[in-house]
């Protein structure tokens, strides 16, 4: 398995979109797409940033770089732990900076109270976000 395949799989395991990942990594979405397709080489600096931002454990990252499949004893648990590490870092880096804002709290309340199947309310949230 090539590194770019590991990269895409790990991002998907974290349950983040290419758009979110590109923003977190400070790169263009189209560049990330090319990296994940193997059509663009990744610099050492970006490799370091990917490991840091995705919170990839050392041993697993080494396997990824060597184009080897990481054999996990409990892949489901490791996927949950990986996602929890990413969310914790995301919270520390981003949420802590905006949590004091009334608009953030209002938006969070709206999102929690509106169901996924309620298109009108979801559109309301998106339109409200665009206005601000």
N, C-alpha and C positions, 0 to 999 in steps of 0.2 A: 504494500500500500504506500503510495507516494505521500510526501509531506503535505502537499496541497489537499489531498483527500482527508488526511488526519485533521488538518486545519478546519475544513468545512464540517467534518463530523463533530469535532469538539465544540465548535460554535453552535451547531444544532443541538448538541447535548446540553449546552447551557440555556437553550431555548431563547436565543436572541437572534434578531434579524440581521441581515447583512448591513442594513442602514444603521442600526444601533451599534453594531460592532465597528463599523467604519468611523462613526462619530467618536466612540470610546478610544479608538486607536489613532484618531487624528488624521485619517486618510480619506480619500475620495471613495465613495461607494463603488464606482466602476473599477478602481484599482483593486479593491478587496475582491470583487468578483473575478478579476483576472488572476489574482493570487490563488483563489480557491479553485480555479479551473486549470491551474498549472501553466498558464500562458504568460506569466510574468514572474520573474525571479524576485525573491524576498531578500532585502538587505539584512545584515546582522543586527542593525539597530532596530528594525521592525520586528525581527524574530524575538529580540529581547523584550520589546514592548508587548508583543502578543503573549508571551509567557507570563509577563507581569500582570497585564490587564485581565487575561482569562484565568489567572491563578492556576496555571497548569503545574502539577507536581513535577519535581526535577526528574525522577525516574521515567515518568510517562513522557515528558518532553524529549528526553534523550531517545526513547524508542521512536517517537514521531520523527525526529531528525534523522534517525537511521533507517527510516522507511520500514519499520517493523511494527507489527500489531502488538499493542500492550495487552498482556494477558492479566486480567483482573480476577481476583477470587470472588468478588461480588460486584459485578458491573452496575447493577441497579443502585446499590448503596453508594458506589463511587460517583455515579452520575448525580445523585442527589447532593452528595457532599461538594462536588465541583460547582454545581449550580448555587448552593448555599454560600460558598466562598466568593463566587462572582457577585451575588446579590449583596453580600456584606460589604464588599469593596465598593460596589456601585453606590450603596447607601452612604458609605463614609465619604466618597468623593463628590457626590452630586446632591443627594437628598438633604444631607445636613446643611448645605448651602442655601436651600430654598424652603426648607420646612417651616421657617418662621413667617413666610409670606402668606397672607390671608388667601390670595388667589390659589396657591398650591393646595391649601387645606380645603377650600371650596371645591376645587377640581377633584381632589381625592374622594371627598364625600360623594360627589356626583357619580364618579366612576363606580364606587362600591355599591351605591344604591340602584344603579341602572343595570339591568340584565343584558347579557350578550345578545339575546334575541330581539331586544327592543331597539329597532333601527332608528326610530324617531328620536329617542333619547340619546342614542349614541351619536347621531348627527348633530343634536343639540350641543353635546360636549365638544365635538370637533369644531363646530361653528363658533362656539364660545372661546375655544382655544385660539382660533384664527383671529378673532377680534382683539385679543390681548396681545 
